[in-house]
């Protein structure tokens, strides 16, 4: 029998310094993917050229034997693809994100984060979903059997859009579970001799990554977490010592709720105490899905020390990645250092391992998969929703791990978000203004019809160039 042919992998958004560098390194360093075809795509031609030079440098240095091509036209890259990795954005990321926060604020709605939940997430979805669907429809024509690996937020909504409106197999990937590992590692640090920086927190902020990553990595090496729910709002169902299998939930509960620093992720701590399970994302993302964090009288963002994304911090991170890229191209930094992405504060999704497992039937266990809830992986969440569970990946594809029902209160919170996301996706896909207004009015952060109308009008006006479906 002939050996399995190495796959063709297309990376859309390869010119991104934040995404492309890490994605290419994880694929090219893989021993199992030697000889694969790697097609890089980005509309930013100078950035794409730089990343292509880097890919070729890694390919040669690591003797990966890959065939590497690049193009600004995805239709040239997609034919014959087995996997399409997508990390794209419509609009300059930090600029439009800040607008997503500022526009509702004009009308009295102060969002705690404005990325995956709240009216900002509505705008974020509407800008990106047309492009996400265009990619999937091109795949239906040019590589209908390929896997669409989506890394774009809002992950639930965009992944659902591909699942609902196309016939393409789609998987959403995120590294947010690392925040659950970091929090557990901080609570259990003395048991595992894990050094914890003074005042340690897990805020989702580029400037915090150098403090966060060593703790998250230590937790990942020592603990085993099984979490279920929805992206950026999953909950630890089981936590054990990776070496011994000991159930650590009783100790984690005792430590966190009775003696640990009360200023450590205080919203997460409260939700743990109220609902009985630990939410995994940390306060920065947890706050996006809770209806109790926007009240202008009680100002919960002050009570829980909720921080917005540092848009300037993200810009500095992008600049530092470009500096790293230039340093490697000039050979000031050895290309070999890219084998360990953590040292550059680059978080990794297991993209290479997933591609290897599907191609070569490796039976890989993945801890965090965003997939359709087909067959009731979480039985008290909607059957057609995108849920986040671990699973096994093999030549058969992706099989999620089934869980018992989530506690009623947690399930109710997840269902509310999933039902809202369903309406947002339909509005964003069709350009139906009536559905768009319904989506904003159903958002728990908005409690007034005129406010919803005003926010929608501003979104449609100020983002008009990015929202052709509403024209």
Buried (B, 14 or more C-beta within 10 A) or exposed (E): EEEEEBBBBBBBBBBBBBBBBBBBBBBBBBEBBBEBBBBBBBEBEEBBBBBBBBBBBBBBBBEBEBEBBBBBEBEEBBEEBBBBBBBBBBBEBBEBBBBBBBBBEEBBBBBBBBBBBBBBBBBBBBBBBBBBBEBBBBBEEBBEEBBBBBBBBBBBBBBBBBBBBBEBBBBBBBBBBBBBBBBBBBBBBEEBEBEBEEEBBBBBBBBBBEBBBBBBBBBBEBBBBBBBBBBBBBBBBBBBBEEEEEEBBEBBBEBBEEEBBEEBBBBBBBBBEEBEBBBBBBBBBBBBBBEEBBBEEEEBBEEBEBBBBBBEBBBEBBEBBBEBBBEBBEEEBEBEBBBEBEEBBBBBBBBBBBBBBBBBEBEBEBBBBBBBBEEBBBBBBBEEBBBBBBBBBBEEBBBBBEBEEBBEEBBEBBBBBBEBBBBBBBBBBEBBEEBBBBBBBBBBBBBEEEBBBBBBBBBBEBBEEBBEBBE
